[in-house]
Amino acid sequence: MKIVVDSGSTKADWIVIKSDHTTELTTTLGLNPEVLDHQDLVARIEQSGVLKQLKNQVTEVYFYGSGCGSLRTIGYIQKALAEVFPNLQKTEVKEDTYAAVFATTQGQPAIVCINGTGSNCSYFDGEKLHQHIASLGYLAMDDCSGSDFGRQLIKAYYLKQMPEDLRLIFEKQYDLDADVIKNNFYKKENPYAYLASFLPF
């Protein structure tokens, strides 16, 4: 049984490909190894009843995720997957941009961009992915990402730059108390995912 995973920092989509070629989709919280420790990674995978039920049947996992751009973070994901799926024979872990490449280019050279909680842009030469600038994540980069737009919305609200009619709608949809916002920024895990939660507005 094979599983293909597309994981951002906020959520991960898991496609289970069964031996009879039927598929089943399940979702967990995002699995970014740059910000989650081993136990958090394992706990998030095990959130899915589907994955827990099938864990002994899974032999291959193809994981494409945010934060998987170094041997160090790839190792974190491989270790977590091996703990959850004891009969793994093959594991492939790559950056989430590779999933976009495989889904869109048909092997042809292209500039490929992704946009979710974070954002990224790479050149695919038909065989390899090239990133000439290392991503520093949402604090320094990731322009036009969900976390960037969330930060801009909160800032526009607090600086009273947001039009009044939008401010009223924004206030009804979100808890904009300064203590709540600061607690999410500085005390809770995944502040970038919290920022991205404002993107639907």
C-alpha positions as a Markdown table, in Angstrom:
| # | Residue | x | y | z |
|---|---|---|---|---|
| 1 | Met | 0.0 | 0.0 | 0.0 |
| 2 | Lys | 1.3 | 3.5 | -0.9 |
| 3 | Ile | 0.7 | 6.9 | 0.5 |
| 4 | Val | 1.4 | 10.2 | -1.2 |
| 5 | Val | 1.4 | 13.2 | 1.2 |
| 6 | Asp | 1.3 | 17.0 | 0.4 |
| 7 | Ser | 2.0 | 18.8 | 3.6 |
| 8 | Gly | 2.1 | 22.5 | 4.3 |
| 9 | Ser | 2.6 | 24.0 | 7.7 |
| 10 | Thr | -1.1 | 24.2 | 8.4 |
| 11 | Lys | -2.5 | 21.0 | 7.0 |
| 12 | Ala | -1.4 | 17.8 | 5.3 |
| 13 | Asp | -3.4 | 15.9 | 2.7 |
| 14 | Trp | -2.8 | 12.1 | 2.6 |
| 15 | Ile | -3.8 | 10.0 | -0.5 |
| 16 | Val | -3.8 | 6.3 | 0.4 |
| 17 | Ile | -3.4 | 4.1 | -2.7 |
| 18 | Lys | -4.7 | 0.6 | -1.8 |
| 19 | Ser | -3.6 | -2.7 | -3.5 |
| 20 | Asp | -6.9 | -2.8 | -5.4 |
| 21 | His | -6.0 | 0.7 | -6.8 |
| 22 | Thr | -8.8 | 2.4 | -5.0 |
| 23 | Thr | -7.9 | 5.6 | -3.1 |
| 24 | Glu | -8.8 | 7.2 | 0.2 |
| 25 | Leu | -8.1 | 10.7 | 1.3 |
| 26 | Thr | -7.4 | 11.9 | 4.8 |
| 27 | Thr | -6.1 | 15.1 | 6.3 |
| 28 | Thr | -4.0 | 15.9 | 9.4 |
| 29 | Leu | -2.5 | 19.0 | 10.8 |
| 30 | Gly | 0.6 | 20.2 | 8.9 |
| 31 | Leu | 4.0 | 18.5 | 9.4 |
| 32 | Asn | 6.7 | 21.1 | 9.2 |
| 33 | Pro | 9.9 | 19.5 | 10.7 |
| 34 | Glu | 11.5 | 22.9 | 11.1 |
| 35 | Val | 9.1 | 23.8 | 13.9 |
| 36 | Leu | 7.7 | 20.5 | 15.3 |
| 37 | Asp | 9.7 | 18.0 | 17.3 |
| 38 | His | 9.5 | 14.2 | 16.8 |
| 39 | Gln | 6.7 | 13.5 | 19.2 |
| 40 | Asp | 4.5 | 16.3 | 17.7 |
| 41 | Leu | 5.1 | 14.9 | 14.2 |
| 42 | Val | 4.1 | 11.4 | 15.3 |
| 43 | Ala | 1.1 | 12.7 | 17.2 |
| 44 | Arg | -0.2 | 14.6 | 14.2 |
| 45 | Ile | 0.1 | 11.6 | 11.9 |
| 46 | Glu | -1.7 | 9.4 | 14.4 |
| 47 | Gln | -4.6 | 11.9 | 14.5 |
| 48 | Ser | -6.0 | 10.2 | 11.4 |
| 49 | Gly | -8.1 | 7.2 | 12.1 |
| 50 | Val | -7.6 | 6.1 | 8.5 |
| 51 | Leu | -3.8 | 6.1 | 8.9 |
| 52 | Lys | -3.9 | 4.4 | 12.3 |
| 53 | Gln | -6.1 | 1.6 | 10.9 |
| 54 | Leu | -3.9 | 1.0 | 7.8 |
| 55 | Lys | -0.5 | 1.6 | 9.4 |
| 56 | Asn | 0.7 | -2.0 | 9.2 |
| 57 | Gln | -0.2 | -2.3 | 5.6 |
| 58 | Val | 1.7 | 0.8 | 4.4 |
| 59 | Thr | 4.9 | -0.1 | 2.6 |
| 60 | Glu | 5.7 | 3.1 | 0.6 |
| 61 | Val | 5.3 | 6.8 | 1.5 |
| 62 | Tyr | 6.1 | 9.7 | -0.8 |
| 63 | Phe | 6.1 | 12.8 | 1.4 |
| 64 | Tyr | 6.3 | 16.4 | -0.1 |
| 65 | Gly | 6.3 | 19.0 | 2.6 |
| 66 | Ser | 7.2 | 22.5 | 3.8 |
| 67 | Gly | 10.4 | 22.6 | 5.8 |
| 68 | Cys | 11.9 | 19.5 | 4.0 |
| 69 | Gly | 14.7 | 21.2 | 2.2 |
| 70 | Ser | 17.7 | 19.8 | 4.2 |
| 71 | Leu | 19.0 | 16.4 | 5.1 |
| 72 | Arg | 18.4 | 17.3 | 8.8 |
| 73 | Thr | 14.7 | 17.9 | 8.3 |
| 74 | Ile | 14.2 | 15.1 | 5.8 |
| 75 | Gly | 15.6 | 12.8 | 8.5 |
| 76 | Tyr | 13.1 | 14.1 | 11.1 |
| 77 | Ile | 10.2 | 13.2 | 8.7 |
| 78 | Gln | 11.7 | 9.8 | 7.8 |
| 79 | Lys | 12.1 | 8.9 | 11.5 |
| 80 | Ala | 8.5 | 9.9 | 12.3 |
| 81 | Leu | 7.1 | 8.0 | 9.3 |
| 82 | Ala | 9.1 | 4.9 | 10.3 |
| 83 | Glu | 7.7 | 5.0 | 13.8 |
| 84 | Val | 4.1 | 5.2 | 12.6 |
| 85 | Phe | 4.4 | 2.8 | 9.7 |
| 86 | Pro | 6.5 | -0.2 | 10.9 |
| 87 | Asn | 6.5 | -2.1 | 7.6 |
| 88 | Leu | 7.8 | 0.7 | 5.4 |
| 89 | Gln | 10.1 | -0.5 | 2.6 |
| 90 | Lys | 10.4 | 2.8 | 0.7 |
| 91 | Thr | 10.2 | 6.4 | 1.9 |
| 92 | Glu | 10.8 | 9.5 | -0.3 |
| 93 | Val | 10.8 | 12.9 | 1.4 |
| 94 | Lys | 11.2 | 16.1 | -0.7 |
| 95 | Glu | 10.2 | 19.8 | -0.4 |
| 96 | Asp | 6.6 | 20.6 | -1.1 |
| 97 | Thr | 7.6 | 22.4 | -4.3 |
| 98 | Tyr | 8.3 | 19.0 | -5.9 |
| 99 | Ala | 4.7 | 18.0 | -5.5 |
| 100 | Ala | 3.8 | 21.1 | -7.5 |
| 101 | Val | 6.4 | 20.3 | -10.1 |
| 102 | Phe | 5.2 | 16.7 | -10.5 |
| 103 | Ala | 1.6 | 17.9 | -10.7 |
| 104 | Thr | 2.0 | 20.6 | -13.3 |
| 105 | Thr | 5.1 | 20.4 | -15.5 |
| 106 | Gln | 4.8 | 17.0 | -17.2 |
| 107 | Gly | 8.6 | 16.9 | -17.1 |
| 108 | Gln | 9.0 | 20.1 | -19.0 |
| 109 | Pro | 11.2 | 23.0 | -17.8 |
| 110 | Ala | 9.2 | 25.6 | -15.9 |
| 111 | Ile | 9.1 | 28.2 | -13.1 |
| 112 | Val | 7.0 | 26.7 | -10.4 |
| 113 | Cys | 5.5 | 28.6 | -7.5 |
| 114 | Ile | 3.5 | 27.5 | -4.4 |
| 115 | Asn | 1.4 | 29.6 | -2.2 |
| 116 | Gly | -0.2 | 28.5 | 1.1 |
| 117 | Thr | 0.7 | 29.4 | 4.7 |
| 118 | Gly | 4.2 | 30.1 | 3.2 |
| 119 | Ser | 5.3 | 30.7 | -0.4 |
| 120 | Asn | 8.1 | 29.6 | -2.7 |
| 121 | Cys | 9.3 | 30.0 | -6.3 |
| 122 | Ser | 11.8 | 27.6 | -8.0 |
| 123 | Tyr | 13.1 | 26.7 | -11.5 |
| 124 | Phe | 12.6 | 23.2 | -12.7 |
| 125 | Asp | 15.0 | 22.3 | -15.5 |
| 126 | Gly | 13.1 | 19.1 | -16.6 |
| 127 | Glu | 15.1 | 16.9 | -14.1 |
| 128 | Lys | 16.1 | 18.9 | -11.1 |
| 129 | Leu | 14.6 | 21.7 | -9.0 |
| 130 | His | 16.8 | 24.8 | -8.6 |
| 131 | Gln | 16.4 | 27.4 | -5.8 |
| 132 | His | 19.0 | 30.0 | -5.9 |
| 133 | Ile | 17.9 | 31.7 | -2.7 |
| 134 | Ala | 17.5 | 29.7 | 0.5 |
| 135 | Ser | 14.1 | 30.4 | 2.1 |
| 136 | Leu | 14.2 | 31.9 | 5.5 |
| 137 | Gly | 10.6 | 31.3 | 6.2 |
| 138 | Tyr | 7.7 | 33.6 | 7.0 |
| 139 | Leu | 9.5 | 36.1 | 9.3 |
| 140 | Ala | 11.9 | 37.3 | 6.6 |
| 141 | Met | 10.4 | 36.1 | 3.3 |
| 142 | Asp | 7.3 | 34.2 | 2.0 |
| 143 | Asp | 5.8 | 37.4 | 0.5 |
| 144 | Cys | 2.2 | 37.0 | -0.7 |
| 145 | Ser | 1.8 | 33.9 | 1.5 |
| 146 | Gly | -1.1 | 33.3 | 3.8 |
| 147 | Ser | 0.9 | 34.3 | 6.8 |
| 148 | Asp | 2.0 | 37.5 | 5.0 |
| 149 | Phe | -1.6 | 38.5 | 4.1 |
| 150 | Gly | -2.7 | 37.7 | 7.7 |
| 151 | Arg | 0.0 | 40.0 | 9.1 |
| 152 | Gln | -1.0 | 42.8 | 6.7 |
| 153 | Leu | -4.7 | 42.4 | 7.6 |
| 154 | Ile | -4.0 | 42.6 | 11.4 |
| 155 | Lys | -1.7 | 45.5 | 10.9 |
| 156 | Ala | -4.2 | 47.4 | 8.7 |
| 157 | Tyr | -6.9 | 46.8 | 11.3 |
| 158 | Tyr | -4.9 | 48.0 | 14.2 |
| 159 | Leu | -3.4 | 51.0 | 12.4 |
| 160 | Lys | -7.0 | 51.9 | 11.3 |
| 161 | Gln | -6.0 | 51.8 | 7.6 |
| 162 | Met | -8.7 | 49.2 | 6.9 |
| 163 | Pro | -12.0 | 50.8 | 5.6 |
| 164 | Glu | -14.6 | 51.1 | 8.3 |
| 165 | Asp | -17.1 | 48.8 | 6.6 |
| 166 | Leu | -14.4 | 46.0 | 6.4 |
| 167 | Arg | -13.3 | 46.7 | 10.0 |
| 168 | Leu | -16.8 | 45.9 | 11.2 |
| 169 | Ile | -17.0 | 42.7 | 9.2 |
| 170 | Phe | -13.5 | 41.7 | 10.3 |
| 171 | Glu | -14.3 | 42.3 | 14.0 |
| 172 | Lys | -17.4 | 40.0 | 13.7 |
| 173 | Gln | -15.4 | 37.1 | 12.2 |
| 174 | Tyr | -12.3 | 37.1 | 14.4 |
| 175 | Asp | -11.3 | 37.6 | 18.0 |
| 176 | Leu | -9.0 | 40.7 | 17.6 |
| 177 | Asp | -8.3 | 41.3 | 21.3 |
| 178 | Ala | -4.6 | 42.4 | 21.5 |
| 179 | Asp | -3.9 | 39.8 | 24.3 |
| 180 | Val | -5.4 | 37.0 | 22.2 |
| 181 | Ile | -3.3 | 38.0 | 19.2 |
| 182 | Lys | -0.1 | 38.4 | 21.1 |
| 183 | Asn | -0.7 | 35.0 | 22.9 |
| 184 | Asn | -1.0 | 33.4 | 19.4 |
| 185 | Phe | 2.1 | 35.2 | 18.2 |
| 186 | Tyr | 4.4 | 34.5 | 21.2 |
| 187 | Lys | 3.1 | 31.7 | 23.3 |
| 188 | Lys | 1.4 | 29.2 | 21.1 |
| 189 | Glu | 3.0 | 27.0 | 18.5 |
| 190 | Asn | 2.7 | 27.8 | 14.8 |
| 191 | Pro | 2.2 | 31.6 | 14.7 |
| 192 | Tyr | 2.6 | 31.5 | 10.9 |
| 193 | Ala | -0.5 | 29.1 | 10.7 |
| 194 | Tyr | -2.4 | 31.5 | 13.0 |
| 195 | Leu | -1.6 | 34.4 | 10.7 |
| 196 | Ala | -2.6 | 32.4 | 7.7 |
| 197 | Ser | -6.0 | 31.7 | 9.4 |
| 198 | Phe | -7.0 | 35.3 | 8.5 |
| 199 | Leu | -6.5 | 34.7 | 4.8 |
| 200 | Pro | -10.0 | 33.6 | 4.0 |
| 201 | Phe | -11.2 | 37.1 | 4.9 |
